[in-house]
């Protein structure tokens, strides 16, 4: 394999809703894309499905349990530090309480249209726009 071929990292992310609001997370100071907003989730590990990855990441990072639904969409992006495919799943959360904050500066529950007011990481932007648009059509 050539050094020029980048390994694409698969990310499981959640469009997590509770009471009509969506959970968004702000990346930590000192990390790549610091202070950008993103959909919570993380990198796929060997031997797990994307759905299992999303559940594991949310449990580890927020002590949050969600019911993962269908894949909403995928978004690919090449950053200077790596290539990623974001697999965004619809997910439901029974309670908006976040018990743990370890991988992010902060979390917020926002209305779908409000997501457009935040500065999201480039890989998340197509997903955020498509989700907000799909919710606007429902109203």
N, CA, C and O atoms as CSV, one atom per row, in Angstrom:
chain,resi,resn,atom,element,x,y,z
A,1,UNK,N,N,0.848,-1.182,0.000
A,1,UNK,CA,C,0.000,0.000,0.000
A,1,UNK,C,C,0.887,1.236,0.000
A,1,UNK,O,O,1.869,1.297,0.740
A,2,UNK,N,N,0.555,2.195,-0.805
A,2,UNK,CA,C,1.325,3.426,-0.943
A,2,UNK,C,C,1.099,4.338,0.258
A,2,UNK,O,O,0.030,4.321,0.867
A,3,UNK,N,N,2.110,5.131,0.593
A,3,UNK,CA,C,1.982,6.112,1.676
A,3,UNK,C,C,1.001,7.207,1.305
A,3,UNK,O,O,0.487,7.903,2.181
A,4,UNK,N,N,0.733,7.368,0.007
A,4,UNK,CA,C,-0.179,8.419,-0.447
A,4,UNK,C,C,-1.650,8.072,-0.215
A,4,UNK,O,O,-2.509,8.953,-0.264
A,5,UNK,N,N,-1.944,6.805,0.037
A,5,UNK,CA,C,-3.332,6.387,0.250
A,5,UNK,C,C,-3.672,6.582,1.724
A,5,UNK,O,O,-3.058,5.978,2.604
A,6,UNK,N,N,-4.659,7.435,1.974
A,6,UNK,CA,C,-5.076,7.699,3.353
A,6,UNK,C,C,-6.107,6.659,3.780
A,6,UNK,O,O,-6.945,6.236,2.983
A,7,UNK,N,N,-6.037,6.257,5.034
A,7,UNK,CA,C,-7.060,5.382,5.590
A,7,UNK,C,C,-8.227,6.273,6.026
A,7,UNK,O,O,-8.055,7.219,6.795
A,8,UNK,N,N,-9.388,5.953,5.528
A,8,UNK,CA,C,-10.582,6.723,5.863
A,8,UNK,C,C,-11.144,6.186,7.178
A,8,UNK,O,O,-11.374,4.986,7.324
A,9,UNK,N,N,-11.357,7.078,8.117
A,9,UNK,CA,C,-11.917,6.691,9.411
A,9,UNK,C,C,-13.436,6.793,9.357
A,9,UNK,O,O,-13.991,7.799,8.916
A,10,UNK,N,N,-14.091,5.740,9.810
A,10,UNK,CA,C,-15.552,5.713,9.883
A,10,UNK,C,C,-15.990,6.255,11.241
A,10,UNK,O,O,-15.510,5.808,12.283
A,11,UNK,N,N,-16.893,7.210,11.217
A,11,UNK,CA,C,-17.411,7.838,12.431
A,11,UNK,C,C,-18.909,7.556,12.520
A,11,UNK,O,O,-19.636,7.690,11.536
A,12,UNK,N,N,-19.358,7.168,13.704
A,12,UNK,CA,C,-20.797,7.039,13.969
A,12,UNK,C,C,-21.210,8.273,14.764
A,12,UNK,O,O,-20.664,8.544,15.834
A,13,UNK,N,N,-22.166,9.008,14.238
A,13,UNK,CA,C,-22.653,10.220,14.906
A,13,UNK,C,C,-24.153,10.109,15.080
A,13,UNK,O,O,-24.835,9.416,14.325
A,14,UNK,N,N,-24.652,10.801,16.082
A,14,UNK,CA,C,-26.073,10.737,16.356
A,14,UNK,C,C,-26.778,12.062,16.201
A,14,UNK,O,O,-26.333,13.086,16.721
A,15,UNK,N,N,-27.886,12.032,15.479
A,15,UNK,CA,C,-28.831,13.151,15.503
A,15,UNK,C,C,-29.785,12.753,16.625
A,15,UNK,O,O,-30.835,12.153,16.392
A,16,UNK,N,N,-29.390,13.104,17.846
A,16,UNK,CA,C,-30.061,12.623,19.051
A,16,UNK,C,C,-31.140,13.617,19.455
A,16,UNK,O,O,-30.861,14.788,19.715
A,17,UNK,N,N,-32.378,13.132,19.502
A,17,UNK,CA,C,-33.487,14.014,19.845
A,17,UNK,C,C,-34.110,13.613,21.178
A,17,UNK,O,O,-34.118,12.448,21.573
A,18,UNK,N,N,-34.629,14.632,21.847
A,18,UNK,CA,C,-35.364,14.446,23.090
A,18,UNK,C,C,-36.312,15.628,23.208
A,18,UNK,O,O,-35.870,16.775,23.262
A,19,UNK,N,N,-37.596,15.360,23.249
A,19,UNK,CA,C,-38.569,16.440,23.370
A,19,UNK,C,C,-38.521,17.433,22.222
A,19,UNK,O,O,-38.772,18.622,22.419
A,20,UNK,N,N,-38.201,16.956,21.023
A,20,UNK,CA,C,-38.160,17.826,19.850
A,20,UNK,C,C,-36.865,18.608,19.674
A,20,UNK,O,O,-36.701,19.310,18.677
A,21,UNK,N,N,-35.940,18.498,20.629
A,21,UNK,CA,C,-34.648,19.194,20.527
A,21,UNK,C,C,-33.552,18.199,20.155
A,21,UNK,O,O,-33.683,16.994,20.367
A,22,UNK,N,N,-32.461,18.739,19.592
A,22,UNK,CA,C,-31.339,17.930,19.120
A,22,UNK,C,C,-30.110,18.237,19.970
A,22,UNK,O,O,-29.846,19.392,20.304
A,23,UNK,N,N,-29.365,17.194,20.314
A,23,UNK,CA,C,-28.150,17.343,21.112
A,23,UNK,C,C,-26.967,17.679,20.204
A,23,UNK,O,O,-26.687,16.968,19.239
A,24,UNK,N,N,-26.276,18.782,20.531
A,24,UNK,CA,C,-25.048,19.138,19.820
A,24,UNK,C,C,-23.935,19.285,20.851
A,24,UNK,O,O,-24.199,19.555,22.022
A,25,UNK,N,N,-22.689,19.107,20.413
A,25,UNK,CA,C,-21.547,19.127,21.320
A,25,UNK,C,C,-20.439,20.007,20.745
A,25,UNK,O,O,-20.193,20.008,19.539
A,26,UNK,N,N,-19.775,20.754,21.627
A,26,UNK,CA,C,-18.683,21.632,21.195
A,26,UNK,C,C,-17.349,20.945,21.476
A,26,UNK,O,O,-17.083,20.499,22.592
A,27,UNK,N,N,-16.519,20.872,20.438
A,27,UNK,CA,C,-15.219,20.209,20.567
A,27,UNK,C,C,-14.333,20.939,21.569
A,27,UNK,O,O,-14.408,22.157,21.729
A,28,UNK,N,N,-13.496,20.158,22.235
A,28,UNK,CA,C,-12.648,20.667,23.314
A,28,UNK,C,C,-11.484,21.510,22.813
A,28,UNK,O,O,-10.972,21.315,21.711
A,29,UNK,N,N,-11.085,22.451,23.659
A,29,UNK,CA,C,-9.874,23.254,23.429
A,29,UNK,C,C,-8.685,22.304,23.267
A,29,UNK,O,O,-8.554,21.326,24.003
A,30,UNK,N,N,-7.821,22.608,22.292
A,30,UNK,CA,C,-6.609,21.821,22.107
A,30,UNK,C,C,-6.769,20.620,21.183
A,30,UNK,O,O,-5.771,20.012,20.797
A,31,UNK,N,N,-7.991,20.264,20.819
A,31,UNK,CA,C,-8.225,19.167,19.883
A,31,UNK,C,C,-8.317,19.726,18.467
A,31,UNK,O,O,-8.500,20.929,18.279
A,32,UNK,N,N,-8.189,18.843,17.469
A,32,UNK,CA,C,-8.448,19.267,16.098
A,32,UNK,C,C,-9.844,19.872,16.050
A,32,UNK,O,O,-10.767,19.373,16.693
A,33,UNK,N,N,-9.991,20.951,15.284
A,33,UNK,CA,C,-11.288,21.635,15.136
A,33,UNK,C,C,-11.828,22.134,16.482
A,33,UNK,O,O,-13.031,22.074,16.737
A,34,UNK,N,N,-10.923,22.627,17.338
A,34,UNK,CA,C,-11.364,23.074,18.667
A,34,UNK,C,C,-12.469,24.113,18.561
A,34,UNK,O,O,-12.443,24.993,17.701
A,35,UNK,N,N,-13.423,23.987,19.445
A,35,UNK,CA,C,-14.585,24.867,19.605
A,35,UNK,C,C,-15.630,24.772,18.485
A,35,UNK,O,O,-16.675,25.417,18.576
A,36,UNK,N,N,-15.378,23.992,17.442
A,36,UNK,CA,C,-16.428,23.748,16.449
A,36,UNK,C,C,-17.475,22.863,17.107
A,36,UNK,O,O,-17.172,22.109,18.032
A,37,UNK,N,N,-18.700,22.960,16.625
A,37,UNK,CA,C,-19.785,22.111,17.108
A,37,UNK,C,C,-19.864,20.871,16.237
A,37,UNK,O,O,-19.449,20.886,15.079
A,38,UNK,N,N,-20.398,19.801,16.800
A,38,UNK,CA,C,-20.532,18.543,16.068
A,38,UNK,C,C,-21.697,17.743,16.631
A,38,UNK,O,O,-22.225,18.028,17.706
A,39,UNK,N,N,-22.072,16.739,15.867
A,39,UNK,CA,C,-23.023,15.745,16.361
A,39,UNK,C,C,-22.214,14.763,17.206
A,39,UNK,O,O,-21.155,14.313,16.768
A,40,UNK,N,N,-22.687,14.418,18.405
A,40,UNK,CA,C,-21.917,13.505,19.255
A,40,UNK,C,C,-21.749,12.131,18.618
A,40,UNK,O,O,-22.609,11.668,17.869
A,41,UNK,N,N,-20.633,11.491,18.925
A,41,UNK,CA,C,-20.327,10.161,18.413
A,41,UNK,C,C,-18.837,9.908,18.485
A,41,UNK,O,O,-18.136,10.509,19.300
A,42,UNK,N,N,-18.351,9.018,17.632
A,42,UNK,CA,C,-16.925,8.730,17.646
A,42,UNK,C,C,-16.516,7.708,16.615
A,42,UNK,O,O,-17.308,7.269,15.780
A,43,UNK,N,N,-15.225,7.336,16.702
A,43,UNK,CA,C,-14.614,6.445,15.714
A,43,UNK,C,C,-15.014,4.986,15.935
A,43,UNK,O,O,-15.089,4.488,17.059
A,44,UNK,N,N,-15.266,4.335,14.809
A,44,UNK,CA,C,-15.600,2.915,14.788
A,44,UNK,C,C,-14.381,2.096,15.210
A,44,UNK,O,O,-13.271,2.321,14.727
A,45,UNK,N,N,-14.601,1.148,16.113
A,45,UNK,CA,C,-13.538,0.231,16.527
A,45,UNK,C,C,-13.757,-1.129,15.882
A,45,UNK,O,O,-14.870,-1.476,15.486
A,46,UNK,N,N,-12.680,-1.887,15.784
A,46,UNK,CA,C,-12.744,-3.215,15.158
A,46,UNK,C,C,-13.777,-4.093,15.851
A,46,UNK,O,O,-13.850,-4.133,17.079
A,47,UNK,N,N,-14.571,-4.792,15.053
A,47,UNK,CA,C,-15.515,-5.760,15.575
A,47,UNK,C,C,-16.859,-5.198,16.014
A,47,UNK,O,O,-17.690,-5.942,16.536
A,48,UNK,N,N,-17.094,-3.902,15.817
A,48,UNK,CA,C,-18.396,-3.352,16.206
A,48,UNK,C,C,-19.100,-2.755,14.995
A,48,UNK,O,O,-18.468,-2.344,14.022
A,49,UNK,N,N,-20.421,-2.719,15.081
A,49,UNK,CA,C,-21.205,-2.068,14.028
A,49,UNK,C,C,-21.208,-0.570,14.305
A,49,UNK,O,O,-20.832,-0.134,15.393
A,50,UNK,N,N,-21.628,0.207,13.333
A,50,UNK,CA,C,-21.726,1.655,13.535
A,50,UNK,C,C,-22.721,1.982,14.653
A,50,UNK,O,O,-22.491,2.891,15.450
A,51,UNK,N,N,-23.817,1.242,14.703
A,51,UNK,CA,C,-24.812,1.462,15.757
A,51,UNK,C,C,-24.225,1.174,17.134
A,51,UNK,O,O,-24.457,1.926,18.080
A,52,UNK,N,N,-23.467,0.086,17.248
A,52,UNK,CA,C,-22.813,-0.249,18.518
A,52,UNK,C,C,-21.786,0.812,18.892
A,52,UNK,O,O,-21.648,1.169,20.061
A,53,UNK,N,N,-21.075,1.307,17.900
A,53,UNK,CA,C,-20.082,2.363,18.118
A,53,UNK,C,C,-20.742,3.604,18.706
A,53,UNK,O,O,-20.246,4.178,19.676
A,54,UNK,N,N,-21.852,4.013,18.121
A,54,UNK,CA,C,-22.549,5.204,18.607
A,54,UNK,C,C,-23.002,5.008,20.054
A,54,UNK,O,O,-22.819,5.894,20.889
A,55,UNK,N,N,-23.583,3.869,20.344
A,55,UNK,CA,C,-24.028,3.603,21.716
A,55,UNK,C,C,-22.851,3.602,22.697
A,55,UNK,O,O,-22.958,4.163,23.787
A,56,UNK,N,N,-21.739,2.982,22.323
A,56,UNK,CA,C,-20.549,2.925,23.186
A,56,UNK,C,C,-19.990,4.320,23.441
A,56,UNK,O,O,-19.720,4.692,24.583
A,57,UNK,N,N,-19.821,5.083,22.373
A,57,UNK,CA,C,-19.244,6.427,22.511
A,57,UNK,C,C,-20.098,7.319,23.419
A,57,UNK,O,O,-19.561,8.038,24.262
A,58,UNK,N,N,-21.409,7.274,23.251
A,58,UNK,CA,C,-22.293,8.105,24.066
A,58,UNK,C,C,-22.286,7.665,25.526
A,58,UNK,O,O,-22.364,8.497,26.430
A,59,UNK,N,N,-22.192,6.365,25.753
A,59,UNK,CA,C,-22.108,5.847,27.117
A,59,UNK,C,C,-20.792,6.295,27.768
A,59,UNK,O,O,-20.789,6.752,28.911
A,60,UNK,N,N,-19.664,6.160,27.030
A,60,UNK,CA,C,-18.350,6.505,27.573
A,60,UNK,C,C,-18.197,8.011,27.803
A,60,UNK,O,O,-17.691,8.434,28.842
A,61,UNK,N,N,-18.633,8.813,26.838
A,61,UNK,CA,C,-18.375,10.250,26.880
A,61,UNK,C,C,-19.410,11.050,27.668
A,61,UNK,O,O,-19.077,12.101,28.215
A,62,UNK,N,N,-20.662,10.575,27.740
A,62,UNK,CA,C,-21.730,11.359,28.368
A,62,UNK,C,C,-22.545,10.579,29.374
A,62,UNK,O,O,-23.409,11.150,30.040
A,63,UNK,N,N,-22.292,9.275,29.502
A,63,UNK,CA,C,-23.125,8.397,30.314
A,63,UNK,C,C,-24.577,8.508,29.847
A,63,UNK,O,O,-25.506,8.605,30.649
A,64,UNK,N,N,-24.740,8.492,28.518
A,64,UNK,CA,C,-26.044,8.669,27.887
A,64,UNK,C,C,-26.431,7.386,27.160
A,64,UNK,O,O,-25.622,6.809,26.435
A,65,UNK,N,N,-27.664,6.945,27.356
A,65,UNK,CA,C,-28.187,5.771,26.665
A,65,UNK,C,C,-29.199,6.244,25.633
A,65,UNK,O,O,-30.108,7.011,25.950
A,66,UNK,N,N,-29.039,5.780,24.392
A,66,UNK,CA,C,-29.950,6.177,23.318
A,66,UNK,C,C,-30.477,4.951,22.593
A,66,UNK,O,O,-29.881,3.875,22.628
A,67,UNK,N,N,-31.610,5.146,21.938
A,67,UNK,CA,C,-32.159,4.143,21.035
A,67,UNK,C,C,-31.765,4.592,19.628
A,67,UNK,O,O,-32.255,5.606,19.132
A,68,UNK,N,N,-30.879,3.832,18.992
A,68,UNK,CA,C,-30.387,4.188,17.661
A,68,UNK,C,C,-31.389,3.742,16.611
A,68,UNK,O,O,-31.817,2.588,16.588
A,69,UNK,N,N,-31.754,4.673,15.745
A,69,UNK,CA,C,-32.670,4.402,14.656
A,69,UNK,C,C,-31.932,4.252,13.337
A,69,UNK,O,O,-30.774,3.836,13.315
A,70,UNK,N,N,-32.598,4.589,12.236
A,70,UNK,CA,C,-31.992,4.400,10.912
A,70,UNK,C,C,-30.898,5.418,10.592
A,70,UNK,O,O,-30.821,6.490,11.192
A,71,UNK,N,N,-30.061,5.048,9.633
A,71,UNK,CA,C,-29.049,5.963,9.114
A,71,UNK,C,C,-29.765,7.111,8.413
A,71,UNK,O,O,-30.606,6.878,7.545
A,72,UNK,N,N,-29.438,8.346,8.783
A,72,UNK,CA,C,-30.047,9.519,8.145
A,72,UNK,C,C,-29.276,9.869,6.867
A,72,UNK,O,O,-29.873,10.032,5.802
A,73,UNK,N,N,-27.953,9.982,6.978
A,73,UNK,CA,C,-27.114,10.232,5.800
A,73,UNK,C,C,-25.640,10.100,6.155
A,73,UNK,O,O,-25.268,10.016,7.325
A,74,UNK,N,N,-24.814,10.085,5.122
A,74,UNK,CA,C,-23.361,10.053,5.280
A,74,UNK,C,C,-22.770,11.328,4.704
A,74,UNK,O,O,-23.320,11.930,3.782
A,75,UNK,N,N,-21.634,11.726,5.271
A,75,UNK,CA,C,-20.893,12.878,4.766
A,75,UNK,C,C,-19.409,12.554,4.853
A,75,UNK,O,O,-18.928,12.097,5.890
A,76,UNK,N,N,-18.686,12.791,3.763
A,76,UNK,CA,C,-17.236,12.542,3.732
A,76,UNK,C,C,-16.501,13.864,3.714
A,76,UNK,O,O,-16.961,14.841,3.123
A,77,UNK,N,N,-15.334,13.882,4.378
A,77,UNK,CA,C,-14.532,15.107,4.361
A,77,UNK,C,C,-13.070,14.752,4.584
A,77,UNK,O,O,-12.741,13.904,5.414
A,78,UNK,N,N,-12.186,15.424,3.820
A,78,UNK,CA,C,-10.738,15.263,3.968
A,78,UNK,C,C,-10.193,16.477,4.701
A,78,UNK,O,O,-10.194,17.590,4.175
A,79,UNK,N,N,-9.730,16.249,5.918
A,79,UNK,CA,C,-9.064,17.291,6.706
A,79,UNK,C,C,-7.561,17.117,6.548
A,79,UNK,O,O,-7.120,16.059,6.099
A,80,UNK,N,N,-6.754,18.120,6.902
A,80,UNK,CA,C,-5.293,17.930,6.875
A,80,UNK,C,C,-4.830,16.797,7.794
A,80,UNK,O,O,-3.776,16.205,7.562
A,81,UNK,N,N,-5.608,16.491,8.830
A,81,UNK,CA,C,-5.225,15.464,9.805
A,81,UNK,C,C,-5.887,14.116,9.560
A,81,UNK,O,O,-5.719,13.199,10.364
A,82,UNK,N,N,-6.644,13.970,8.456
A,82,UNK,CA,C,-7.248,12.674,8.146
A,82,UNK,C,C,-8.526,12.789,7.347
A,82,UNK,O,O,-9.121,13.861,7.240
A,83,UNK,N,N,-8.939,11.660,6.787
A,83,UNK,CA,C,-10.170,11.579,6.000
A,83,UNK,C,C,-11.215,10.824,6.810
A,83,UNK,O,O,-10.925,9.805,7.437
A,84,UNK,N,N,-12.437,11.351,6.781
A,84,UNK,CA,C,-13.498,10.801,7.616
A,84,UNK,C,C,-14.788,10.633,6.832
A,84,UNK,O,O,-15.085,11.411,5.926
A,85,UNK,N,N,-15.554,9.603,7.194
A,85,UNK,CA,C,-16.927,9.442,6.726
A,85,UNK,C,C,-17.792,9.490,7.974
A,85,UNK,O,O,-17.665,8.651,8.865
A,86,UNK,N,N,-18.670,10.481,8.027
A,86,UNK,CA,C,-19.596,10.613,9.144
A,86,UNK,C,C,-20.873,9.866,8.769
A,86,UNK,O,O,-21.512,10.177,7.765
A,87,UNK,N,N,-21.233,8.888,9.578
A,87,UNK,CA,C,-22.468,8.123,9.406
A,87,UNK,C,C,-23.433,8.626,10.473
A,87,UNK,O,O,-23.313,8.265,11.644
A,88,UNK,N,N,-24.390,9.460,10.069
A,88,UNK,CA,C,-25.288,10.107,11.023
A,88,UNK,C,C,-26.582,9.309,11.158
A,88,UNK,O,O,-27.340,9.157,10.199
A,89,UNK,N,N,-26.816,8.808,12.361
A,89,UNK,CA,C,-28.003,8.023,12.658
A,89,UNK,C,C,-29.014,8.863,13.424
A,89,UNK,O,O,-28.644,9.693,14.254
A,90,UNK,N,N,-30.283,8.643,13.140
A,90,UNK,CA,C,-31.332,9.218,13.967
A,90,UNK,C,C,-31.335,8.421,15.275
A,90,UNK,O,O,-31.213,7.197,15.254
A,91,UNK,N,N,-31.472,9.103,16.394
A,91,UNK,CA,C,-31.468,8.422,17.689
A,91,UNK,C,C,-32.361,9.185,18.662
A,91,UNK,O,O,-32.523,10.401,18.560
A,92,UNK,N,N,-32.926,8.457,19.591
A,92,UNK,CA,C,-33.793,9.063,20.599
A,92,UNK,C,C,-33.211,8.833,21.981
A,92,UNK,O,O,-32.621,7.791,22.267
A,93,UNK,N,N,-33.394,9.835,22.831
A,93,UNK,CA,C,-32.893,9.791,24.184
A,93,UNK,C,C,-34.071,9.989,25.140
A,93,UNK,O,O,-34.851,10.923,24.956
A,94,UNK,N,N,-34.217,9.139,26.151
A,94,UNK,CA,C,-35.364,9.274,27.048
A,94,UNK,C,C,-35.297,10.490,27.978
A,94,UNK,O,O,-36.330,10.989,28.426
A,95,UNK,N,N,-34.084,10.964,28.266
A,95,UNK,CA,C,-33.917,12.096,29.181
A,95,UNK,C,C,-32.840,13.037,28.652
A,95,UNK,O,O,-31.830,12.574,28.122
A,96,UNK,N,N,-33.033,14.346,28.784
A,96,UNK,CA,C,-32.027,15.290,28.290
A,96,UNK,C,C,-30.843,15.473,29.239
A,96,UNK,O,O,-29.950,16.275,28.965
A,97,UNK,N,N,-30.829,14.741,30.346
A,97,UNK,CA,C,-29.760,14.919,31.337
A,97,UNK,C,C,-28.453,14.296,30.855
A,97,UNK,O,O,-28.383,13.100,30.572
A,98,UNK,N,N,-27.413,15.139,30.767
A,98,UNK,CA,C,-26.060,14.677,30.431
A,98,UNK,C,C,-25.331,14.533,31.762
A,98,UNK,O,O,-25.155,15.514,32.483
A,99,UNK,N,N,-24.907,13.314,32.089
A,99,UNK,CA,C,-24.331,13.064,33.405
A,99,UNK,C,C,-22.820,13.270,33.455
A,99,UNK,O,O,-22.231,13.350,34.533
A,100,UNK,N,N,-22.199,13.355,32.283
A,100,UNK,CA,C,-20.742,13.384,32.243
A,100,UNK,C,C,-20.305,14.263,31.077
A,100,UNK,O,O,-20.855,14.163,29.980
A,101,UNK,N,N,-19.322,15.117,31.311
A,101,UNK,CA,C,-18.730,15.905,30.224
A,101,UNK,C,C,-17.233,15.639,30.269
A,101,UNK,O,O,-16.546,16.097,31.181
A,102,UNK,N,N,-16.720,14.891,29.276
A,102,UNK,CA,C,-15.280,14.608,29.287
A,102,UNK,C,C,-14.609,14.876,27.949
A,102,UNK,O,O,-13.427,15.220,27.920
A,103,UNK,N,N,-15.314,14.732,26.859
A,103,UNK,CA,C,-14.698,14.892,25.542
A,103,UNK,C,C,-15.074,16.191,24.850
A,103,UNK,O,O,-14.613,16.451,23.738
A,104,UNK,N,N,-15.896,17.005,25.480
A,104,UNK,CA,C,-16.366,18.238,24.849
A,104,UNK,C,C,-16.316,19.391,25.840
A,104,UNK,O,O,-16.295,19.181,27.053
A,105,UNK,N,N,-16.295,20.614,25.311
A,105,UNK,CA,C,-16.381,21.810,26.154
A,105,UNK,C,C,-17.764,21.913,26.784
A,105,UNK,O,O,-17.906,22.191,27.975
A,106,UNK,N,N,-18.787,21.681,25.950
A,106,UNK,CA,C,-20.164,21.786,26.429
A,106,UNK,C,C,-21.104,21.067,25.473
A,106,UNK,O,O,-20.749,20.727,24.344
A,107,UNK,N,N,-22.316,20.851,25.970
A,107,UNK,CA,C,-23.396,20.264,25.185
A,107,UNK,C,C,-24.584,21.205,25.241
A,107,UNK,O,O,-24.749,21.954,26.203
A,108,UNK,N,N,-25.414,21.164,24.201
A,108,UNK,CA,C,-26.648,21.950,24.194
A,108,UNK,C,C,-27.738,21.154,23.508
A,108,UNK,O,O,-27.483,20.383,22.583
A,109,UNK,N,N,-28.958,21.356,23.978
A,109,UNK,CA,C,-30.148,20.834,23.306
A,109,UNK,C,C,-30.760,22.013,22.568
A,109,UNK,O,O,-31.128,23.008,23.193
A,110,UNK,N,N,-30.873,21.918,21.249
A,110,UNK,CA,C,-31.376,23.031,20.441
A,110,UNK,C,C,-32.489,22.564,19.499
A,110,UNK,O,O,-32.591,21.379,19.183
A,111,UNK,N,N,-33.308,23.499,19.061
A,111,UNK,CA,C,-34.305,23.204,18.041
A,111,UNK,C,C,-33.582,22.926,16.728
A,111,UNK,O,O,-32.516,23.493,16.489
A,112,UNK,N,N,-34.135,22.066,15.870
A,112,UNK,CA,C,-33.458,21.751,14.604
A,112,UNK,C,C,-33.035,22.989,13.797
A,112,UNK,O,O,-31.932,23.016,13.250
A,113,UNK,N,N,-33.893,24.004,13.717
A,113,UNK,CA,C,-33.536,25.201,12.943
A,113,UNK,C,C,-32.404,25.990,13.596
A,113,UNK,O,O,-31.644,26.663,12.899
A,114,UNK,N,N,-32.278,25.919,14.922
A,114,UNK,CA,C,-31.214,26.636,15.639
A,114,UNK,C,C,-29.832,26.067,15.332
A,114,UNK,O,O,-28.827,26.761,15.484
A,115,UNK,N,N,-29.777,24.813,14.903
A,115,UNK,CA,C,-28.477,24.206,14.599
A,115,UNK,C,C,-27.726,25.013,13.540
A,115,UNK,O,O,-26.495,25.049,13.533
A,116,UNK,N,N,-28.466,25.651,12.657
A,116,UNK,CA,C,-27.842,26.431,11.576
A,116,UNK,C,C,-27.116,27.668,12.103
A,116,UNK,O,O,-26.329,28.272,11.375
A,117,UNK,N,N,-27.368,28.054,13.359
A,117,UNK,CA,C,-26.737,29.228,13.965
A,117,UNK,C,C,-25.374,28.922,14.581
A,117,UNK,O,O,-24.677,29.838,15.017
A,118,UNK,N,N,-24.987,27.655,14.624
A,118,UNK,CA,C,-23.731,27.250,15.251
A,118,UNK,C,C,-22.683,26.929,14.186
A,118,UNK,O,O,-23.015,26.540,13.066
A,119,UNK,N,N,-21.413,27.099,14.555
A,119,UNK,CA,C,-20.322,26.801,13.628
A,119,UNK,C,C,-19.939,25.323,13.785
A,119,UNK,O,O,-19.215,24.948,14.707
A,120,UNK,N,N,-20.443,24.499,12.863
A,120,UNK,CA,C,-20.173,23.066,12.889
A,120,UNK,C,C,-18.910,22.735,12.108
A,120,UNK,O,O,-18.480,23.493,11.239
A,121,UNK,N,N,-18.319,21.578,12.438
A,121,UNK,CA,C,-17.164,21.106,11.676
A,121,UNK,C,C,-17.613,20.853,10.231
A,121,UNK,O,O,-18.762,20.482,9.993
A,122,UNK,N,N,-16.705,21.053,9.272
A,122,UNK,CA,C,-17.091,20.924,7.856
A,122,UNK,C,C,-17.770,19.603,7.490
A,122,UNK,O,O,-18.682,19.598,6.663
A,123,UNK,N,N,-17.353,18.493,8.081
A,123,UNK,CA,C,-17.968,17.199,7.757
A,123,UNK,C,C,-19.417,17.118,8.233
A,123,UNK,O,O,-20.224,16.393,7.653
A,124,UNK,N,N,-19.744,17.862,9.291
A,124,UNK,CA,C,-21.105,17.829,9.846
A,124,UNK,C,C,-22.073,18.761,9.114
A,124,UNK,O,O,-23.284,18.543,9.166
A,125,UNK,N,N,-21.577,19.779,8.443
A,125,UNK,CA,C,-22.440,20.811,7.850
A,125,UNK,C,C,-23.490,20.243,6.890
A,125,UNK,O,O,-24.659,20.607,7.015
A,126,UNK,N,N,-23.134,19.367,5.935
A,126,UNK,CA,C,-24.178,18.844,5.035
A,126,UNK,C,C,-25.282,18.092,5.792
A,126,UNK,O,O,-26.449,18.149,5.406
A,127,UNK,N,N,-24.914,17.398,6.857
A,127,UNK,CA,C,-25.887,16.641,7.647
A,127,UNK,C,C,-26.814,17.602,8.390
A,127,UNK,O,O,-28.032,17.424,8.395
A,128,UNK,N,N,-26.231,18.611,9.009
A,128,UNK,CA,C,-27.009,19.609,9.765
A,128,UNK,C,C,-27.999,20.314,8.841
A,128,UNK,O,O,-29.172,20.471,9.180
A,129,UNK,N,N,-27.522,20.733,7.684
A,129,UNK,CA,C,-28.394,21.436,6.728
A,129,UNK,C,C,-29.530,20.534,6.252
A,129,UNK,O,O,-30.680,20.967,6.182
A,130,UNK,N,N,-29.211,19.280,5.923
A,130,UNK,CA,C,-30.238,18.351,5.430
A,130,UNK,C,C,-31.258,18.047,6.523
A,130,UNK,O,O,-32.455,17.958,6.250
A,131,UNK,N,N,-30.791,17.888,7.753
A,131,UNK,CA,C,-31.719,17.580,8.840
A,131,UNK,C,C,-32.627,18.778,9.128
A,131,UNK,O,O,-33.839,18.613,9.269
A,132,UNK,N,N,-32.058,19.970,9.215
A,132,UNK,CA,C,-32.865,21.170,9.469
A,132,UNK,C,C,-33.895,21.361,8.353
A,132,UNK,O,O,-35.044,21.717,8.615
A,133,UNK,N,N,-33.476,21.121,7.111
A,133,UNK,CA,C,-34.384,21.263,5.972
A,133,UNK,C,C,-35.519,20.224,6.043
A,133,UNK,O,O,-36.674,20.537,5.756
A,134,UNK,N,N,-35.175,18.993,6.426
A,134,UNK,CA,C,-36.207,17.948,6.512
A,134,UNK,C,C,-37.212,18.274,7.609
A,134,UNK,O,O,-38.397,17.970,7.468
A,135,UNK,N,N,-36.762,18.885,8.696
A,135,UNK,CA,C,-37.661,19.266,9.786
A,135,UNK,C,C,-38.520,20.463,9.391
A,135,UNK,O,O,-39.686,20.544,9.776
A,136,UNK,N,N,-37.951,21.392,8.626
A,136,UNK,CA,C,-38.707,22.566,8.179
A,136,UNK,C,C,-39.859,22.151,7.276
A,136,UNK,O,O,-40.937,22.745,7.324
A,137,UNK,N,N,-39.632,21.124,6.447
A,137,UNK,CA,C,-40.682,20.639,5.542
A,137,UNK,C,C,-41.806,19.972,6.310
A,137,UNK,O,O,-42.951,19.978,5.857
A,138,UNK,N,N,-41.501,19.396,7.464
A,138,UNK,CA,C,-42.526,18.720,8.275
A,138,UNK,C,C,-43.444,19.719,8.966
A,138,UNK,O,O,-44.579,19.392,9.314
A,139,UNK,N,N,-42.949,20.935,9.164
A,139,UNK,CA,C,-43.744,21.948,9.891
A,139,UNK,C,C,-44.609,22.767,8.972
A,139,UNK,O,O,-45.331,23.653,9.430
